[in-house]
Amino acid sequence: MNVQQITEAIRAGKTLTQLAAETGIPRGTLASRLSRAYTSANRIKRDRLRADGLKMLERGLSLTSAAKALGVKQETLQAAVPEYPVNQHEKLTPAVMREVERLRLKAVPINIIADRIGVTKDAIYKKLRGTR
């Protein structure tokens, strides 16, 4: 009995115990087959979400926008792409941008400023282009 047949029988209202009795396959074997299939399917979904999410985030979409475009919660996308900084553009408030401008006038390199704030230098450049 393959996983598809097991899931169809469960959808029809049968329990694993009933299926085990009918097929002669131990209940634990049926359960482990379902578990492996579920884990594999989730891994595929997570990998696809990670790849699509990274593409969008690298193109400059905010985490919130990328999550909405992918039809998932922001927390779900953040879990799939943990190394990507959270809401960089939201960290760049007007007060923070005033500090960025002040430091730029003092000739502080943009990468040093970005490290202090905790965002990428690309996020700062995008914000600066958007505010002028």
Secondary structure by P-SEA (a helix, b strand, c coil): ccaaaaaaaaaacccaaaaaaaccccaaaaaaaaaaaaaaaaaaaaaaaaaaaaaaaaacccaaaaaaaacccaaaaaaacccccccccccccaaaaaaaaaaaaacccaaaaaaaacccaaaaaaaaaaac
